[in-house]
Structure formats: structure tokens, C-alpha cells
Amino acid sequence: MALPSLLHNKLRQTLMDNGPFDSNEELRGVFADPRLSQWRHSVPEASNRASRVNFTIAKLLDDWNADGENALYLFLVVVSEQTEKSVFADLAEEVRVGTIQDKITACQQELKQIAEHLARGWSDPMYAATRKAKVEEELRQWGERLKATTKGNLVPRNRVVIEEQRRIDAAIPESAYVDQEIRLAVQVKLMESPLLNVGDFPVKLQKTLTGVSEAVILKFPINQFTGEPAPAHLIFKIDAPSFTIKEPEQEIEVQATRDSNIIWFILRPQQKGTLAVNVKIYDKHNGLVGTIPLQTSVGIDVGSAVTLIANLFLRVLVQPAPYVMAAAENGPTPRTSPLQSIEAYTDIELHIFGKTDDVYPVKAELSDGSSFSGEMRLDKSTRQGLALDGQPESEALSQALFTGEMEKAYLRAETLAETTTGGRLRLRLWIDTAAAELQALRWERLHYQRNQKSFRLATAAHRPFSRYFGLGQADPEPLTARPIRLLAVLANPRNLAEYALAPLDVENEIASLLDALAPFLGSAVELTLLAGRTALPAALQGRLAQKSCRLENEPASLDALFDLLAHPPDYHILHFLGHGAYSGRRKQAALYFEDQVGNAQIVSDKSLTEGLHDVGQIPHLVFLAACDSAKREADANPFVGLAPRLIQVGVPAVVAMQDTISLANARALTRHFYRFLFEHGIVDKAINQARRALVKDETQEYAIPALFTRLKAGRLFNFTVTVAVSVVNSTPIQPPPTPSSVPAFAAADSPLEMAKRTLEILERQAAAYTALTIPAHLQIELEEQRKKVAALASR
């Protein structure tokens, strides 16, 4: 079960700020209440406040008592009574409504499935009737319970338009002198929040002034899956030709319920006079939103230190339009801007070579040119244990890999990422062909642990992860033209029962794929379906025609696939939905296509890849949604033969399933992956984001999708995005003259400057917490870095 994102964020933040999470003992005290007695022996314990909050929400959200009350709702009721804070009572009602609505939705979906299966003859009529009556009664009871809630008439979660208002404050010292390092501050705030003021600056300033105001109307997309407004990603760039600027571009995510952190820019004036500094705000597609004009008087002697505040009022209209953002009512001027590769990443490439006596040499190469050589020890029994299904996050695998020189390499990469690329770090895992047995391990479950900090490497958007194959070739140029052409092959042989495989629900699978691609069809994506022998109902065919999708009415055979690929138009993405298998004896992977009469056509990895090579039309991406990858072996990956073969014939990226994945998770993976991929075009980031949507306490299925790629930068697409912007009551800003040359910082900062920059980043991270909730590992790092800066400054 999942709460709407806005409610989940609000719940977490409220519990972080006001909840009983200072210690494990305090939390256990809440569960002493009789209403929570059934959970008193499983109270979550953790070493810090944030983890206690997260664990409590995760533990209680899916639990119910015998009276049909949700455990998280009861917890909030008890906390509201113990703390006498009404905010928890209000949250309890919202959680109660949200969880009941989820139950109602689940019942409605099951009734629909019962009807569909009965109509197709897949269910016993007597069983179906009994089950239907039971679910209908559950639906009635949950409906009555929803009506009885005090907030049963809440706004539906699938609302279309939501209005939010934001204000952006920017501040810079009014006076400065040449070569002085000054700071410029920017913060996105709620309308009711106080102005950015002198108390927010590290140096005491004397006075605060309110300056220019502008109003900007911008339209952002809603989250297609929750119906809630997605976080607003804004990019701030400093346009100041008369200054040298450290990190002139920074990105920030604006949450719906709170002020952002303060972003600090460090500037150094290079000449005297009244100098202009323009803070330019862009959306995540690099479309200009607006500009805040600032200025500072630069001389030899410093005058009174006065802060000038300029306020940019941002009115955010949220609507379901991921690409074309509708025009504002007062007639904005549309402009087109390319989606630049604005997300710079620090790279670390880990190359594992063939073993000698269970010792694998490992080499790490970083994007700054540094390299490290180490080793990883894994004997056969450990490998077999790590390859088994149902194992928890691979601590043993992480400890084996990140040790000695490899730990040093990763720590250096983290530091580089924090100081140069905003914390964004790309990890490429290159398993040499001589170490192919390691492909069987669930590397996607890697957990990195340091100073009481533990996080997954394959589910974080800012830390893309892939299995890399270095072929000594440059990355292919990203696609820039639209639409992207996607060929979906749905293979559903009539005789799958002979292979102990279940038939596909082709109709529902196509409907699910259409739902995943719906925001992009027409403007960004063209879809061609090779739906095979399965006849599609007229309603679904009508929906395909309405979306301008092309339907090929012939068996989903290998010949039909090659025939489509051999003729224009070229296809950029090949999406295969069907069954897969792996033969340990033959060391060969295979896919189940259809033959000309609709029976199974078992296609080996060799036949598929050689055929693609001969046809000469190589997709940029192959997505293998094979819902059954057959049995695993301890030293074999179900697609260890197929994915590398596809990479070797020129496919830049392949997504493949390492094992059987549930139908619900397979559909969720597809939906999230394509949504993110078409949003930013970075394939390793998109698969991490899609895996994150599958993370659940009771399953490890998020680690089944694996990305194999030969792309170092991970970018498949660059799009052109239409953005409509309207600036109201604003005065055109004349850009300052651009000097012929601007002095730059030295190529390499001094150790003291590097240490200061790292300290500023750590302090910025700590600012996101209250004084009592800063994680222990961050407090330790802060203290160590402050000592380091002091020691360097005293030399």
C-alpha cells in the first residue's frame, strides 16, 4: 500500500518535527497504549530519528487490526492524544481516508479481474461467483467505513489541476571590494514564509531591504501515477560577467509543503564600479522561467554591508502535460529550448577481472583521471549463496567489493561528486568475460555502508548504476529528433502449457503499455504493436487507432520482427513481452516467439543477435519484459548470454529480467521506466528510478531488472521541449556588457579551498535537519571537516 506522495511527505515531515522519535524508548512508550498492543513486540528500532520515522511508517502502513482499523491511523490517534497536538489528529483522518480508498480500489480491481477471467473461461464459475460475492461485501463495508469518516468528502486523488504559490528570494551584499569573496543566497519559499534575512547569512549584516518583485506563471506536470503534484525542479544560474563564480549553476527540488534549503553561490568581483548580477531561473528542461536582477557596488574600501532582497513570485500551475506546457491566460510567448545534458556526473568505473584462487583483481577509474587497484575475495560457496533467490540486501557482496583500495576509490568519488557535480555519482560495473560467473550475483542489491550510513546503489536517481561493457567505442550520439519509434512485440504462443508456462493476458498487457506511454504518444512516441496471434477486441483496437498506434496483425515470429526492422521507419526501442528461458547445459538464453501457426518458436540468443546484425537496424534500447526467466543456476544469469550478445552487436542499452518477476511489478517497472526515460533521456538514471518504485519490505523484486549498457554517459535521447512562460508586471532587464575575457579560478584549488568547499556542502546538508535530528554520521563528518579546515588555515 502507498499513500499519495504529498500526504506521505507531509506525514514524514510532521513526525520528524514533532513526533515521539528522540529515542527507541520514547517510541516504545507510544506502543504501551492498548490500541497498539498487537504491535508492541515489533516496535521499530533504529540509531537515529529519521530511520525510526521511516521504519514506523513502513511497518504500520500495511497492518490492520481485527476491527478493520489501520495501524498507522491508530498510531497517529495515540500520538495526538499523548502530545495534545491537533496536527496528528488531522493527519490520522487523512491517513484513514487514504488507506480505505486504497482498499476500495483493490476491491474494484479484483472484481474487474474476476469478470474478465470468467468471460475468457479461465475461472471456475462456482468459485468466481463465491469470490465475487465476498469481494462485493468487502467493497460495501469499506464504502460504508469511508462514508463514516469525518473527511470522507476529501478532494479525489485524481484531481487534474492544482495551484501552488511559491516565492523565490535572492540576496547579495550591497557593497564589496575587488577580489573579495562574497556570497549570494537564493531560497524558494512558501508565500507565508518570512523574507530571506540577515540571520540566514554566515556573516552578520546590518540591514535588510525589500526590492523588486516579479510574477511568473509556469505549468508543471502532475505525477502521472499518484495524481499529486510532482516536485518542482528548478535550476539557478548566475549571469555575472564581471565576477568569477564557483559553481555558477545549481539545481534544487521544491517540495510542496516546505521551504527549500538556501543555495549559496560564491562570487569574486574582478573590477570596480556598480556591477550587475542576474539570477536566472530555469525549469528542468532548461526553459527560462525568469530573472532576478541584483547589483553590488565594488570598490577598494568596503562600505556598509547591506543586503538587497529581490523577490520573484512563482505561481505554479500543475497539470498533466509532461512535454507541452499549456499557455498562460494572459498570452505568454512560447519558446523552444533543447533539453541539455545539464546533469553532470562524477564517474567511477569498477572493472572486475578473472579470478585466481577465488581472488578477483579489481580496478577503479574515476572521472578525474585517478585510478585504484585492489582485489575482491569471493569463493564459490559465497557466490552460490549470494545468487540465491530471497536473500536480503547483499551486505557480504558490498563488504567484499568495497574494501581496501576500492573503498578509498569510492570515498574519493563521493567527495568529488559532492564538490563538483552536486552529489551526482555514476557507477559503472564492468564484469570481465573471464569473470562471467559473477553476472549471476544480484549486484542491483548492493548496499554501501559507511559511518552508520547505508543506502542502495541501484535505486537512487542521483547515483545511476549499470552493468557496463567497455567495447572501446565512443558513445553513440543521443537521439535529438522526435518522435521516438517503439516496436512492442507480444509473444503468446498457444501451446505454452506444454512448457509449463502461463499464457499472457495480452489485452491487459497492451492496455497497461498504453497507459505507460499515454503522456507521450503522438508528440514524443510512435508505437507499433506486433501483437501476435491473439485477437484484440474492437474497443482496444479503437483505442490504438485513436492514439495513432500501428497494429501488425500477424504472428509474433522472429521473421515478422526482422521484416519490420528491415524496412523504414527505423525503430529506436524494441520492447519484448513474453517468456524467456536459460539452458545451463547449453549456456544459452532463449525467448519464446510464435511460429506461423501460433505455436512456440524458441529463439536462441545467437539467432536473435545474428539476425539483428544481418538486418543492420540496431535499436538504441532493447527492453526484455520476459515474465518468466526460467530456473536460475548458482553461476549463471538467465540472460547472461543474451544481453551481452545484444550489446556486442551494437545495441547501446538492454534492460533484462534476472528472474521471475510478478505481473504487478513488471507492469509498474515498465510504467515508471518509460515515464522517467522520456522525461530526461538518461537510461541508467531511469532504471534506478523505476527500481525505486518496486522497493518493498517483503520482496527483493526491485533487484530483478538489470541494465546492461555500453554507454558511459547513459544518455539515449535529447528532446526539444516546448515551454510557455509568462512574466507579469516586470521590467525588461538589459544584460550587462560581456567583457572580452574574464579571469577564471586556478585550475586546482588549494587544499584549504577544497576543504572549505567540502565543509560548506556538509553544512548545507545539515541545514536540512533540526539541531536535534542531524544524523550522527553527518555530525561526525562536520566536526572532522571543521578540524581539517582549522588545521589548514593555521599553517
Disulfide bonds with the S-S distance in Angstrom:
none
